[in-house]
Amino acid sequence: MRAIIVGGTGFIGRNLVAELKAHDWEIVVLSRAPGKVAEVFGKGVIGMRADNGDWPDMLGPSCVIVNLAGENIADGRWTAKKKQRILLSRLEAGDRILRSIQLAEKSPAAVIQGSAVGFYGPQGDQPVDENSPSGAGFLADVCRQWEASTAALDEMGIRRCVVRTGMVLGQGGALARMLPAFRRYVGGPLGSGNQGVSWIHMADQVAAIRFLMEHPAARGPFNLTAPNPVNSATFAQTLGQALHRPAKLKTPALALRALFGEMADEVLLAGQFALPNRLAESGFTFQFPDLAPALNNALGN
């Protein structure tokens, strides 16, 4: 089987490449800089330009496309230009994939379309699953358009899975941004601490994507989150225990808004308790269903 990955040099993409290599997939990473692909992965991974007209020739019934492209949402304040880049980076990747498939002689077996639990918007303490409607806010709107960017594939009869990802715990990402404060004894909940944190260990994240790639019955939206989401206070307490540090110093909402503006309200001070019901119904088994073992493993404890 062949995987064509868009966004393969990112945080999740790099780990997905390793997962697929370990299970004998042939891997093509589409990038604006194919030389970076060789630098990151070495031999055994093919790097091609995303705007190159040749890669659609590699499509066929033994090929799956994984679309993980998109600018980081949590990197700095959301200026008007930043918000535009967040949205357009996702829409342009989806549009390129869609047009390439429409023009190709052969269709892929499936497309795994990236998204996020931000689709549901702020939900308070109400659990959500894949049957829940989309919510309000900038991130929810981005996710709706992100998912819709390849929706025409459904009408073309091409199997499509939409993966709504939560906070991924691994070497990097959100966890790496939290560690300095906790290690300096100033970590703790954000704002009220009541907002939901839908998390997933990186090992389960990439295993779930591979599971969906390899199971022809899987299609539609899937929450890529562990089955036991927690609130921000519990997450901070559990991370503090893993680091042998206190975790009681709350960061006031006003301070977060002063530093991060609108991003604070949508990413740091709001959240969801998203449940992976469709993954469970499909037979996927989590290696890390509970937060404490997941954090300890991600931290190398």
C-alpha positions as CSV (number, residue, x, y, z in Angstrom):
1,M,0.0,0.0,0.0
2,R,1.1,3.6,-0.7
3,A,0.4,6.6,1.5
4,I,0.6,10.1,0.1
5,I,0.8,12.5,3.0
6,V,0.2,16.2,2.8
7,G,1.7,17.9,5.9
8,G,4.0,15.0,6.6
9,T,6.8,17.1,8.1
10,G,4.6,18.5,10.9
11,F,4.2,17.2,14.5
12,I,1.7,14.5,13.7
13,G,3.0,13.9,10.2
14,R,6.4,12.9,11.3
15,N,5.1,10.3,13.7
16,L,2.6,9.0,11.2
17,V,5.4,8.4,8.7
18,A,7.3,6.4,11.4
19,E,4.1,4.4,12.1
20,L,3.5,3.6,8.4
21,K,7.1,2.7,7.7
22,A,7.0,0.2,10.6
23,H,4.0,-1.4,8.9
24,D,5.5,-1.6,5.4
25,W,3.7,1.2,3.7
26,E,5.3,3.0,0.8
27,I,5.3,6.7,1.7
28,V,5.2,9.9,-0.4
29,V,5.3,13.2,1.4
30,L,4.1,16.2,-0.5
31,S,5.8,19.4,0.5
32,R,6.7,22.9,-0.7
33,A,10.3,21.8,0.0
34,P,11.0,18.2,-1.0
35,G,14.6,18.6,0.1
36,K,13.3,19.0,3.7
37,V,11.6,15.6,3.4
38,A,14.9,13.9,2.6
39,E,16.5,15.9,5.5
40,V,13.8,14.9,8.0
41,F,13.2,11.2,7.0
42,G,16.3,10.1,5.0
43,K,16.1,7.3,2.6
44,G,12.9,5.3,2.1
45,V,10.5,8.3,2.0
46,I,9.8,10.0,-1.3
47,G,9.5,13.8,-1.3
48,M,7.5,15.6,-4.0
49,R,6.2,19.1,-4.5
50,A,2.6,19.5,-3.6
51,D,2.0,21.6,-6.7
52,N,3.8,19.1,-8.9
53,G,1.6,17.6,-11.6
54,D,3.3,14.2,-11.4
55,W,2.1,12.8,-8.0
56,P,-1.5,12.2,-9.1
57,D,-0.1,9.6,-11.5
58,M,0.7,7.6,-8.3
59,L,-2.9,7.3,-7.3
60,G,-4.9,4.0,-7.6
61,P,-6.8,1.4,-5.6
62,S,-3.7,0.7,-3.4
63,C,-3.2,4.3,-2.4
64,V,-4.5,6.4,0.5
65,I,-4.1,10.2,0.8
66,V,-3.7,11.7,4.2
67,N,-4.3,15.5,4.4
68,L,-2.8,17.0,7.6
69,A,-1.8,20.4,6.1
70,G,-2.6,23.5,8.1
71,E,-0.9,26.4,9.9
72,N,-0.5,26.0,13.7
73,I,-3.5,27.6,15.4
74,A,-1.7,28.1,18.8
75,D,1.4,30.0,17.6
76,G,0.9,33.5,18.8
77,R,-2.0,36.1,18.7
78,W,-4.7,35.8,16.1
79,T,-4.2,38.9,13.9
80,A,-6.3,39.2,10.9
81,K,-3.5,38.0,8.7
82,K,-2.8,35.0,11.0
83,K,-6.5,34.0,10.9
84,Q,-6.4,34.2,7.2
85,R,-3.3,32.0,7.0
86,I,-4.9,29.4,9.4
87,L,-7.9,29.1,7.1
88,L,-6.3,29.4,3.7
89,S,-3.5,26.9,4.5
90,R,-6.2,24.3,5.0
91,L,-8.6,25.2,2.2
92,E,-5.8,25.4,-0.4
93,A,-4.5,21.9,0.5
94,G,-8.0,20.4,0.3
95,D,-8.7,22.1,-3.0
96,R,-5.4,20.9,-4.5
97,I,-6.2,17.3,-3.4
98,L,-9.7,17.5,-4.8
99,R,-8.6,18.9,-8.2
100,S,-5.8,16.5,-8.5
101,I,-8.1,13.5,-7.9
102,Q,-10.6,14.8,-10.4
103,L,-7.9,15.1,-13.1
104,A,-6.2,11.8,-12.3
105,E,-6.7,8.7,-14.4
106,K,-7.2,6.6,-11.2
107,S,-8.8,7.4,-7.9
108,P,-7.3,6.6,-4.5
109,A,-8.8,4.0,-2.2
110,A,-9.5,6.6,0.4
111,V,-8.7,10.1,1.7
112,I,-8.1,10.8,5.4
113,Q,-9.1,14.4,5.9
114,G,-7.7,16.4,8.9
115,S,-9.9,18.4,11.2
116,A,-10.1,19.1,15.0
117,V,-12.4,19.0,17.9
118,G,-12.7,22.7,17.6
119,F,-15.4,21.8,15.2
120,Y,-17.8,21.5,18.1
121,G,-17.0,25.0,19.5
122,P,-17.0,25.7,23.3
123,Q,-19.3,23.2,24.9
124,G,-19.0,23.7,28.7
125,D,-19.3,20.4,30.5
126,Q,-21.6,18.8,27.9
127,P,-19.9,15.7,26.3
128,V,-19.9,15.6,22.5
129,D,-19.5,12.8,19.9
130,E,-19.5,12.6,16.2
131,N,-23.3,13.0,16.1
132,S,-23.1,16.4,17.8
133,P,-23.6,19.5,15.7
134,S,-20.8,22.1,15.0
135,G,-20.5,25.0,17.3
136,A,-19.8,28.7,17.3
137,G,-16.6,30.6,16.9
138,F,-13.7,31.1,14.5
139,L,-12.2,27.6,15.0
140,A,-15.6,25.9,14.5
141,D,-16.0,27.8,11.3
142,V,-12.4,26.9,10.1
143,C,-13.1,23.2,10.9
144,R,-16.4,23.2,8.9
145,Q,-14.7,24.7,5.9
146,W,-11.7,22.5,6.3
147,E,-13.8,19.4,6.3
148,A,-15.9,20.7,3.4
149,S,-12.8,21.3,1.3
150,T,-12.8,17.6,0.2
151,A,-16.5,16.8,0.7
152,A,-17.0,16.4,-3.0
153,L,-15.1,13.2,-2.8
154,D,-18.1,11.6,-1.1
155,E,-20.2,12.3,-4.1
156,M,-17.5,10.8,-6.3
157,G,-17.8,7.5,-4.4
158,I,-14.3,7.8,-2.8
159,R,-14.1,6.7,0.8
160,R,-13.4,9.6,3.1
161,C,-12.7,9.7,6.8
162,V,-12.6,13.1,8.7
163,V,-10.4,12.9,11.7
164,R,-11.3,15.5,14.4
165,T,-8.1,15.6,16.6
166,G,-7.8,16.8,20.1
167,M,-4.7,17.8,22.1
168,V,-1.9,15.3,21.0
169,L,0.5,14.3,23.8
170,G,4.0,13.6,22.5
171,Q,7.5,15.0,22.1
172,G,6.5,18.4,21.0
173,G,3.2,20.2,20.4
174,A,1.1,21.6,23.2
175,L,2.8,19.5,25.9
176,A,6.2,21.0,25.1
177,R,4.8,24.5,25.5
178,M,3.4,23.7,28.9
179,L,6.5,22.1,30.4
180,P,8.7,25.1,31.1
181,A,6.1,26.7,33.5
182,F,5.5,23.4,35.3
183,R,9.3,22.7,35.7
184,R,9.7,26.2,37.1
185,Y,7.0,25.4,39.8
186,V,4.5,27.9,38.3
187,G,2.2,25.5,36.4
188,G,-1.5,25.1,36.9
189,P,-5.0,25.3,35.4
190,L,-5.9,28.0,32.9
191,G,-8.7,30.3,33.8
192,S,-11.5,28.5,35.8
193,G,-10.0,25.1,35.1
194,N,-13.4,23.7,34.2
195,Q,-13.0,23.7,30.5
196,G,-12.7,20.3,28.8
197,V,-9.4,18.9,27.5
198,S,-9.9,16.3,24.8
199,W,-6.5,14.7,24.6
200,I,-4.9,11.7,22.8
201,H,-1.4,10.1,23.1
202,M,0.6,10.3,19.9
203,A,0.9,6.5,19.7
204,D,-2.9,6.3,19.6
205,Q,-3.2,9.2,17.2
206,V,-1.1,7.7,14.5
207,A,-2.4,4.2,15.2
208,A,-6.0,5.4,14.7
209,I,-5.1,7.1,11.4
210,R,-3.5,3.9,10.2
211,F,-6.5,1.9,11.4
212,L,-8.8,4.2,9.3
213,M,-6.5,3.9,6.3
214,E,-6.6,0.1,6.5
215,H,-10.3,-0.5,7.2
216,P,-12.4,-0.1,4.1
217,A,-15.7,0.1,6.0
218,A,-14.6,3.2,7.9
219,R,-15.9,6.5,6.5
220,G,-17.3,9.8,7.9
221,P,-16.2,11.8,11.0
222,F,-14.1,10.2,13.8
223,N,-13.0,12.0,17.0
224,L,-9.4,11.2,17.5
225,T,-9.4,11.7,21.3
226,A,-8.9,9.3,24.2
227,P,-12.1,7.9,25.8
228,N,-11.5,9.7,29.1
229,P,-11.3,13.5,28.6
230,V,-10.7,15.7,31.7
231,N,-11.0,19.3,32.6
232,S,-8.1,21.8,32.7
233,A,-7.7,21.5,36.5
234,T,-7.4,17.7,36.4
235,F,-5.0,17.9,33.4
236,A,-2.7,20.3,35.3
237,Q,-2.8,18.3,38.5
238,T,-2.0,15.1,36.6
239,L,0.9,16.7,34.7
240,G,2.2,18.2,37.9
241,Q,2.2,14.7,39.5
242,A,4.1,13.3,36.5
243,L,6.7,16.0,36.8
244,H,6.8,15.9,40.7
245,R,5.8,19.6,40.7
246,P,2.9,21.5,42.3
247,A,0.1,22.5,39.9
248,K,-2.1,24.9,41.8
249,L,-1.1,28.3,40.4
250,K,-4.0,29.3,38.2
251,T,-3.3,31.6,35.2
252,P,-6.1,34.2,35.3
253,A,-8.3,34.6,32.2
254,L,-7.6,38.3,32.0
255,A,-3.8,37.6,31.8
256,L,-4.3,35.1,29.0
257,R,-6.5,37.4,27.1
258,A,-4.0,40.2,27.4
259,L,-1.2,37.9,26.1
260,F,-3.1,36.0,23.4
261,G,-6.3,37.9,22.6
262,E,-9.0,36.0,20.8
263,M,-6.9,32.8,20.7
264,A,-7.1,32.6,24.5
265,D,-10.9,32.5,24.5
266,E,-11.2,29.8,21.9
267,V,-8.1,27.6,22.6
268,L,-7.0,28.1,26.2
269,L,-10.2,29.1,28.1
270,A,-12.8,27.0,26.3
271,G,-12.9,23.3,25.3
272,Q,-14.8,20.2,24.8
273,F,-15.3,16.8,26.3
274,A,-15.1,14.9,23.0
275,L,-15.7,11.2,23.0
276,P,-14.3,8.8,20.3
277,N,-17.5,6.8,20.0
278,R,-17.2,5.9,16.3
279,L,-13.6,4.7,16.8
280,A,-14.7,2.4,19.6
281,E,-17.6,1.1,17.6
282,S,-15.2,0.3,14.7
283,G,-13.1,-1.9,16.9
284,F,-10.1,0.4,17.6
285,T,-8.3,-0.3,20.9
286,F,-6.5,2.6,22.7
287,Q,-3.0,1.9,24.1
288,F,-3.4,4.9,26.4
289,P,-7.0,5.4,27.4
290,D,-6.1,7.2,30.7
291,L,-4.3,10.4,31.2
292,A,-1.7,9.6,33.9
293,P,0.0,6.7,32.0
294,A,-0.2,8.7,28.7
295,L,1.6,11.7,30.3
296,N,4.2,9.5,32.0
297,N,4.9,7.8,28.7
298,A,5.0,11.0,26.7
299,L,7.5,12.5,29.2
300,G,9.7,9.4,29.1
301,N,9.0,8.5,32.8
